[in-house]
Amino acid sequence: MDCGAVSVHFDSQHLFLDLSDGRAVQFPLDWFPVLQAATSAERGHFAVSMDRQQLFWPEIDEDINVPALLSYRPENAGS
């Protein structure tokens, strides 16, 4: 996948991922229990790897692999 992470932000129910190809995608926050339990300040303190393929939250020891997240398709999606 040629696109990578540019930024991430949250609302009370979702993680929003901004990508280098201009797309913005959202994921249910409950897919990420550590982030769901984190404070807004903890969620806001993140880093994007230089290759834009990883997101890191050092204060809560959480990381997300962007290509894996973008390729994930839950078996029960839409149900």
MMTF fields as JSON, N, C-alpha, C and O atoms, coordinates in Angstrom:
{
  "mmtfVersion": "1.0.0",
  "mmtfProducer": "UNKNOWN",
  "numBonds": 315,
  "numAtoms": 316,
  "numGroups": 79,
  "numChains": 1,
  "numModels": 1,
  "chainsPerModel": [1],
  "groupsPerChain": [79],
  "chainIdList": ["A"],
  "bondAtomList": [4, 2, 8, 6, 12, 10, 16, 14, 20, 18, 24, 22, 28, 26, 32, 30, 36, 34, 40, 38, 44, 42, 48, 46, 52, 50, 56, 54, 60, 58, 64, 62, 68, 66, 72, 70, 76, 74, 80, 78, 84, 82, 88, 86, 92, 90, 96, 94, 100, 98, 104, 102, 108, 106, 112, 110, 116, 114, 120, 118, 124, 122, 128, 126, 132, 130, 136, 134, 140, 138, 144, 142, 148, 146, 152, 150, 156, 154, 160, 158, 164, 162, 168, 166, 172, 170, 176, 174, 180, 178, 184, 182, 188, 186, 192, 190, 196, 194, 200, 198, 204, 202, 208, 206, 212, 210, 216, 214, 220, 218, 224, 222, 228, 226, 232, 230, 236, 234, 240, 238, 244, 242, 248, 246, 252, 250, 256, 254, 260, 258, 264, 262, 268, 266, 272, 270, 276, 274, 280, 278, 284, 282, 288, 286, 292, 290, 296, 294, 300, 298, 304, 302, 308, 306, 312, 310],
  "bondOrderList": [1, 1, 1, 1, 1, 1, 1, 1, 1, 1, 1, 1, 1, 1, 1, 1, 1, 1, 1, 1, 1, 1, 1, 1, 1, 1, 1, 1, 1, 1, 1, 1, 1, 1, 1, 1, 1, 1, 1, 1, 1, 1, 1, 1, 1, 1, 1, 1, 1, 1, 1, 1, 1, 1, 1, 1, 1, 1, 1, 1, 1, 1, 1, 1, 1, 1, 1, 1, 1, 1, 1, 1, 1, 1, 1, 1, 1, 1],
  "groupList": [{"groupName": "MET", "atomNameList": ["N", "CA", "C", "O"], "elementList": ["N", "C", "C", "O"], "formalChargeList": [0, 0, 0, 0], "bondAtomList": [1, 0, 2, 1, 3, 2], "bondOrderList": [1, 1, 2], "singleLetterCode": "M", "chemCompType": "L-PEPTIDE LINKING"}, {"groupName": "ASP", "atomNameList": ["N", "CA", "C", "O"], "elementList": ["N", "C", "C", "O"], "formalChargeList": [0, 0, 0, 0], "bondAtomList": [1, 0, 2, 1, 3, 2], "bondOrderList": [1, 1, 2], "singleLetterCode": "D", "chemCompType": "L-PEPTIDE LINKING"}, {"groupName": "CYS", "atomNameList": ["N", "CA", "C", "O"], "elementList": ["N", "C", "C", "O"], "formalChargeList": [0, 0, 0, 0], "bondAtomList": [1, 0, 2, 1, 3, 2], "bondOrderList": [1, 1, 2], "singleLetterCode": "C", "chemCompType": "L-PEPTIDE LINKING"}, {"groupName": "GLY", "atomNameList": ["N", "CA", "C", "O"], "elementList": ["N", "C", "C", "O"], "formalChargeList": [0, 0, 0, 0], "bondAtomList": [1, 0, 2, 1, 3, 2], "bondOrderList": [1, 1, 2], "singleLetterCode": "G", "chemCompType": "PEPTIDE LINKING"}, {"groupName": "ALA", "atomNameList": ["N", "CA", "C", "O"], "elementList": ["N", "C", "C", "O"], "formalChargeList": [0, 0, 0, 0], "bondAtomList": [1, 0, 2, 1, 3, 2], "bondOrderList": [1, 1, 2], "singleLetterCode": "A", "chemCompType": "L-PEPTIDE LINKING"}, {"groupName": "VAL", "atomNameList": ["N", "CA", "C", "O"], "elementList": ["N", "C", "C", "O"], "formalChargeList": [0, 0, 0, 0], "bondAtomList": [1, 0, 2, 1, 3, 2], "bondOrderList": [1, 1, 2], "singleLetterCode": "V", "chemCompType": "L-PEPTIDE LINKING"}, {"groupName": "SER", "atomNameList": ["N", "CA", "C", "O"], "elementList": ["N", "C", "C", "O"], "formalChargeList": [0, 0, 0, 0], "bondAtomList": [1, 0, 2, 1, 3, 2], "bondOrderList": [1, 1, 2], "singleLetterCode": "S", "chemCompType": "L-PEPTIDE LINKING"}, {"groupName": "HIS", "atomNameList": ["N", "CA", "C", "O"], "elementList": ["N", "C", "C", "O"], "formalChargeList": [0, 0, 0, 0], "bondAtomList": [1, 0, 2, 1, 3, 2], "bondOrderList": [1, 1, 2], "singleLetterCode": "H", "chemCompType": "L-PEPTIDE LINKING"}, {"groupName": "PHE", "atomNameList": ["N", "CA", "C", "O"], "elementList": ["N", "C", "C", "O"], "formalChargeList": [0, 0, 0, 0], "bondAtomList": [1, 0, 2, 1, 3, 2], "bondOrderList": [1, 1, 2], "singleLetterCode": "F", "chemCompType": "L-PEPTIDE LINKING"}, {"groupName": "GLN", "atomNameList": ["N", "CA", "C", "O"], "elementList": ["N", "C", "C", "O"], "formalChargeList": [0, 0, 0, 0], "bondAtomList": [1, 0, 2, 1, 3, 2], "bondOrderList": [1, 1, 2], "singleLetterCode": "Q", "chemCompType": "L-PEPTIDE LINKING"}, {"groupName": "LEU", "atomNameList": ["N", "CA", "C", "O"], "elementList": ["N", "C", "C", "O"], "formalChargeList": [0, 0, 0, 0], "bondAtomList": [1, 0, 2, 1, 3, 2], "bondOrderList": [1, 1, 2], "singleLetterCode": "L", "chemCompType": "L-PEPTIDE LINKING"}, {"groupName": "ARG", "atomNameList": ["N", "CA", "C", "O"], "elementList": ["N", "C", "C", "O"], "formalChargeList": [0, 0, 0, 0], "bondAtomList": [1, 0, 2, 1, 3, 2], "bondOrderList": [1, 1, 2], "singleLetterCode": "R", "chemCompType": "L-PEPTIDE LINKING"}, {"groupName": "PRO", "atomNameList": ["N", "CA", "C", "O"], "elementList": ["N", "C", "C", "O"], "formalChargeList": [0, 0, 0, 0], "bondAtomList": [1, 0, 2, 1, 3, 2], "bondOrderList": [1, 1, 2], "singleLetterCode": "P", "chemCompType": "L-PEPTIDE LINKING"}, {"groupName": "TRP", "atomNameList": ["N", "CA", "C", "O"], "elementList": ["N", "C", "C", "O"], "formalChargeList": [0, 0, 0, 0], "bondAtomList": [1, 0, 2, 1, 3, 2], "bondOrderList": [1, 1, 2], "singleLetterCode": "W", "chemCompType": "L-PEPTIDE LINKING"}, {"groupName": "THR", "atomNameList": ["N", "CA", "C", "O"], "elementList": ["N", "C", "C", "O"], "formalChargeList": [0, 0, 0, 0], "bondAtomList": [1, 0, 2, 1, 3, 2], "bondOrderList": [1, 1, 2], "singleLetterCode": "T", "chemCompType": "L-PEPTIDE LINKING"}, {"groupName": "GLU", "atomNameList": ["N", "CA", "C", "O"], "elementList": ["N", "C", "C", "O"], "formalChargeList": [0, 0, 0, 0], "bondAtomList": [1, 0, 2, 1, 3, 2], "bondOrderList": [1, 1, 2], "singleLetterCode": "E", "chemCompType": "L-PEPTIDE LINKING"}, {"groupName": "ILE", "atomNameList": ["N", "CA", "C", "O"], "elementList": ["N", "C", "C", "O"], "formalChargeList": [0, 0, 0, 0], "bondAtomList": [1, 0, 2, 1, 3, 2], "bondOrderList": [1, 1, 2], "singleLetterCode": "I", "chemCompType": "L-PEPTIDE LINKING"}, {"groupName": "ASN", "atomNameList": ["N", "CA", "C", "O"], "elementList": ["N", "C", "C", "O"], "formalChargeList": [0, 0, 0, 0], "bondAtomList": [1, 0, 2, 1, 3, 2], "bondOrderList": [1, 1, 2], "singleLetterCode": "N", "chemCompType": "L-PEPTIDE LINKING"}, {"groupName": "TYR", "atomNameList": ["N", "CA", "C", "O"], "elementList": ["N", "C", "C", "O"], "formalChargeList": [0, 0, 0, 0], "bondAtomList": [1, 0, 2, 1, 3, 2], "bondOrderList": [1, 1, 2], "singleLetterCode": "Y", "chemCompType": "L-PEPTIDE LINKING"}],
  "groupTypeList": [0, 1, 2, 3, 4, 5, 6, 5, 7, 8, 1, 6, 9, 7, 10, 8, 10, 1, 10, 6, 1, 3, 11, 4, 5, 9, 8, 12, 10, 1, 13, 8, 12, 5, 10, 9, 4, 4, 14, 6, 4, 15, 11, 3, 7, 8, 4, 5, 6, 0, 1, 11, 9, 9, 10, 8, 13, 12, 15, 16, 1, 15, 1, 16, 17, 5, 12, 4, 10, 10, 6, 18, 11, 12, 15, 17, 4, 3, 6],
  "groupIdList": [1, 2, 3, 4, 5, 6, 7, 8, 9, 10, 11, 12, 13, 14, 15, 16, 17, 18, 19, 20, 21, 22, 23, 24, 25, 26, 27, 28, 29, 30, 31, 32, 33, 34, 35, 36, 37, 38, 39, 40, 41, 42, 43, 44, 45, 46, 47, 48, 49, 50, 51, 52, 53, 54, 55, 56, 57, 58, 59, 60, 61, 62, 63, 64, 65, 66, 67, 68, 69, 70, 71, 72, 73, 74, 75, 76, 77, 78, 79],
  "secStructList": [7, 7, 7, 7, 3, 3, 3, 3, 3, 3, 7, 1, 1, 3, 3, 3, 3, 3, 3, 6, 6, 1, 7, 3, 3, 3, 3, 3, 4, 4, 4, 7, 2, 2, 2, 2, 2, 1, 7, 2, 2, 2, 2, 2, 7, 7, 3, 3, 7, 6, 6, 1, 7, 3, 3, 3, 3, 4, 4, 4, 6, 3, 3, 3, 3, 2, 2, 2, 2, 2, 2, 7, 7, 7, 6, 6, 6, 6, 7],
  "xCoordList": [0.846, 0.0, 0.886, 1.8, 0.623, 1.471, 1.118, 1.928, -0.032, -0.4, 0.001, 0.128, 0.194, 0.556, -0.228, -0.986, -0.033, -0.728, -0.15, 1.065, -1.024, -0.618, -0.98, -0.187, -2.19, -2.667, -3.775, -4.303, -4.113, -5.197, -5.917, -5.292, -7.219, -8.0, -9.198, -9.45, -9.92, -10.962, -12.212, -12.16, -13.337, -14.519, -14.845, -14.016, -16.009, -16.313, -16.499, -16.459, -16.704, -16.987, -16.016, -16.038, -15.153, -14.353, -12.913, -12.598, -12.06, -10.714, -10.765, -11.227, -10.301, -10.265, -8.814, -7.983, -8.512, -7.155, -7.08, -7.783, -6.23, -5.993, -4.79, -3.745, -4.947, -3.918, -3.234, -3.789, -2.022, -1.226, -1.806, -1.438, -2.701, -3.336, -4.6, -5.323, -4.861, -6.009, -7.241, -8.179, -7.266, -8.436, -8.448, -7.409, -9.623, -9.829, -10.717, -11.797, -10.279, -11.049, -11.32, -10.57, -12.394, -12.747, -12.925, -13.288, -12.656, -12.769, -13.445, -13.263, -14.226, -14.853, -13.79, -12.839, -13.955, -12.991, -12.929, -11.897, -14.021, -13.998, -13.116, -12.915, -12.59, -11.584, -10.245, -9.366, -10.093, -8.823, -9.046, -9.109, -9.166, -9.521, -8.572, -9.016, -7.294, -6.338, -6.608, -6.604, -6.84, -7.142, -8.505, -8.688, -9.448, -10.786, -10.723, -11.447, -9.862, -9.73, -8.828, -8.807, -8.093, -7.15, -7.871, -9.007, -7.187, -7.73, -7.552, -6.79, -8.245, -8.089, -6.653, -6.12, -6.026, -4.628, -3.711, -2.807, -3.932, -3.113, -3.32, -2.358, -4.549, -4.825, -4.178, -3.737, -4.125, -3.567, -2.058, -1.492, -1.397, 0.069, 0.498, 0.715, 0.617, 0.981, 2.109, 2.408, 2.72, 3.759, 3.47, 2.917, 3.852, 3.752, 5.171, 6.057, 5.398, 6.735, 7.157, 6.315, 8.451, 8.966, 8.436, 8.247, 8.197, 7.649, 6.119, 5.498, 5.522, 4.067, 3.273, 2.082, 3.932, 3.271, 2.898, 2.256, 3.286, 2.992, 2.524, 2.995, 1.602, 1.186, 1.58, 1.411, 2.104, 2.563, 1.973, 1.89, 1.571, 1.155, 2.078, 1.775, 3.193, 4.211, 3.735, 4.158, 2.875, 2.434, 1.606, 1.585, 0.922, 0.061, 0.552, -0.128, 1.737, 2.374, 1.456, 1.236, 0.934, 0.039, 0.61, 1.156, 0.487, 0.874, -0.062, -0.661, -0.178, -1.051, -0.244, 0.433, -0.328, 0.271, -0.758, -1.829, -0.431, -1.396, -1.805, -3.003, -0.865, -1.3, -2.193, -3.149, -1.88, -2.712, -4.113, -5.108, -4.185, -5.486, -6.308, -7.5, -5.672, -6.394, -6.846, -7.815, -6.154, -6.529, -7.487, -8.01, -7.726, -8.588, -10.044, -10.564, -10.676, -12.104, -12.761, -12.568, -13.521, -14.178, -15.118, -15.8, -15.138, -15.981, -17.469, -18.265, -17.823, -19.238, -19.561, -20.509, -18.792, -19.046, -20.458, -20.916, -21.114, -22.458, -23.551, -24.731, -23.189, -24.25, -24.493, -25.354],
  "yCoordList": [-1.177, 0.0, 1.233, 1.341, 2.169, 3.336, 4.489, 5.401, 4.479, 5.588, 5.284, 4.127, 6.343, 6.193, 7.174, 7.997, 7.073, 7.927, 9.331, 9.517, 10.306, 11.699, 12.194, 12.867, 11.852, 12.303, 11.383, 10.567, 11.526, 10.76, 11.657, 12.474, 11.497, 12.199, 11.328, 10.293, 11.763, 10.931, 11.74, 12.956, 11.041, 11.541, 10.484, 9.616, 10.538, 9.594, 8.157, 7.235, 7.951, 6.61, 6.107, 4.92, 6.982, 6.616, 7.102, 8.095, 6.378, 6.82, 7.24, 6.475, 8.434, 8.958, 9.024, 9.636, 8.404, 8.33, 9.092, 8.762, 10.108, 10.878, 10.269, 10.046, 10.0, 9.312, 10.249, 11.273, 9.879, 10.716, 10.807, 11.705, 9.899, 9.983, 10.845, 10.909, 11.508, 12.403, 11.777, 12.491, 10.46, 9.811, 10.027, 10.234, 9.973, 9.953, 8.749, 8.624, 7.879, 6.678, 6.661, 7.239, 5.997, 5.911, 4.469, 3.605, 4.235, 2.908, 3.041, 4.044, 2.031, 2.073, 2.121, 1.34, 3.025, 3.164, 1.913, 1.638, 1.148, -0.061, -1.167, -2.194, -0.982, -1.908, -1.732, -2.588, -0.614, -0.244, 0.02, 1.178, -1.033, -0.852, 0.068, 0.825, 0.01, 0.875, 2.338, 3.193, 2.622, 3.995, 4.434, 5.596, 3.527, 3.85, 4.256, 5.154, 3.597, 3.883, 5.085, 5.583, 5.548, 6.65, 7.982, 8.139, 8.937, 10.291, 10.986, 10.523, 12.075, 12.863, 13.333, 13.334, 13.732, 14.179, 13.039, 13.241, 11.844, 10.688, 10.338, 10.03, 10.383, 10.099, 11.138, 10.817, 12.365, 13.445, 13.448, 14.131, 12.691, 12.627, 11.369, 10.32, 11.485, 10.347, 10.745, 11.927, 9.76, 9.975, 9.088, 7.997, 9.573, 8.808, 8.432, 9.287, 7.167, 6.737, 7.455, 7.943, 7.517, 8.231, 7.653, 8.386, 6.335, 5.726, 5.792, 5.31, 6.395, 6.596, 5.293, 5.262, 4.236, 2.939, 2.532, 1.501, 3.317, 3.014, 4.275, 5.376, 4.1, 5.147, 4.694, 3.523, 5.61, 5.282, 6.245, 7.449, 5.714, 6.49, 6.095, 5.147, 6.793, 6.368, 6.359, 5.502, 7.283, 7.355, 6.149, 5.787, 5.526, 4.387, 3.094, 2.069, 3.144, 1.97, 1.26, 0.051, 2.048, 1.507, 1.856, 2.943, 0.943, 1.232, 0.533, -0.492, 1.109, 0.568, 0.493, 1.446, -0.651, -0.84, -0.389, -0.985, 0.657, 1.261, 0.306, 0.147, -0.339, -1.255, -2.394, -2.787, -2.918, -3.987, -3.462, -4.14, -2.27, -1.681, -1.458, -1.764, -0.93, -0.648, -1.907, -1.873, -3.008, -4.252, -5.113, -6.103, -4.758, -5.552, -5.448, -4.356, -6.579, -6.657, -7.615, -8.826, -7.106, -8.002, -8.975, -8.609, -10.188, -11.212, -10.88, -11.258, -10.169, -9.869, -8.407, -7.855, -7.783, -6.377, -6.233, -7.033, -5.211, -4.928, -5.684, -5.502, -6.521, -7.222, -6.609, -7.078],
  "zCoordList": [0.0, 0.0, 0.0, 0.817, -0.914, -1.081, -0.152, 0.016, 0.439, 1.31, 2.743, 3.145, 3.493, 4.894, 5.737, 5.225, 7.033, 7.984, 7.973, 7.896, 8.051, 8.19, 9.583, 10.242, 10.023, 11.321, 11.806, 11.05, 13.06, 13.654, 14.66, 15.337, 14.745, 15.76, 16.136, 15.519, 17.147, 17.745, 18.025, 18.208, 18.053, 18.736, 19.787, 20.058, 20.371, 21.455, 20.989, 21.804, 19.685, 19.18, 18.121, 17.794, 17.567, 16.406, 16.477, 17.132, 15.79, 15.456, 13.99, 13.144, 13.687, 12.326, 11.884, 12.556, 10.77, 10.252, 8.939, 7.983, 8.89, 7.673, 6.964, 7.575, 5.663, 4.895, 3.907, 3.507, 3.525, 2.622, 1.22, 0.463, 0.858, -0.468, -0.457, -1.451, 0.673, 0.781, 1.389, 1.745, 1.519, 2.116, 3.625, 4.251, 4.179, 5.621, 5.907, 5.33, 6.777, 7.106, 8.601, 9.389, 8.979, 10.388, 10.8, 10.002, 12.079, 12.664, 14.021, 14.71, 14.411, 15.735, 16.829, 16.816, 17.754, 18.842, 19.705, 20.317, 19.764, 20.591, 19.998, 20.647, 18.788, 18.255, 18.96, 18.859, 19.677, 20.298, 21.787, 22.2, 22.599, 24.006, 24.778, 25.642, 24.482, 25.195, 24.858, 25.743, 23.587, 23.192, 23.701, 24.064, 23.73, 24.224, 25.699, 26.13, 26.467, 27.889, 28.178, 29.304, 27.185, 27.367, 27.492, 27.045, 28.107, 28.182, 26.832, 25.984, 26.647, 25.416, 25.249, 24.14, 26.348, 26.289, 25.864, 25.052, 26.403, 26.014, 24.546, 23.843, 24.081, 22.665, 21.753, 20.649, 22.216, 21.416, 21.319, 20.466, 22.184, 22.173, 21.435, 22.043, 20.129, 19.293, 18.356, 18.191, 17.756, 16.753, 15.556, 15.688, 14.396, 13.158, 12.762, 12.753, 12.436, 12.029, 10.755, 10.002, 10.516, 9.346, 8.032, 7.062, 8.001, 6.782, 6.734, 5.787, 7.767, 7.88, 7.961, 7.652, 8.373, 8.447, 9.874, 10.069, 10.857, 12.26, 12.974, 12.69, 13.895, 14.82, 16.219, 16.561, 17.032, 18.375, 19.395, 19.151, 20.522, 21.68, 22.825, 23.549, 23.01, 23.976, 25.424, 26.2, 25.801, 27.197, 27.62, 28.796, 26.66, 27.002, 26.363, 26.423, 25.749, 25.157, 24.163, 24.239, 23.234, 22.206, 20.838, 20.648, 19.893, 18.522, 17.565, 17.889, 16.373, 15.325, 14.041, 13.656, 13.388, 12.076, 11.045, 10.924, 10.312, 9.381, 8.257, 8.023, 7.548, 6.482, 7.0, 6.331, 8.181, 8.745, 9.061, 8.803, 9.613, 9.927, 8.658, 8.623, 7.627, 6.388, 5.658, 4.9, 5.883, 5.196, 6.017, 5.505, 7.276, 8.151, 7.713, 7.481, 7.607, 7.281, 8.27, 8.167, 9.211, 10.149, 9.431, 8.474, 9.901, 9.275, 9.373, 8.513, 10.436, 10.633, 10.327, 10.885, 9.456, 9.108, 8.554, 7.739, 9.013, 8.532, 9.268, 8.967, 10.217, 10.948, 12.3, 13.045]
}
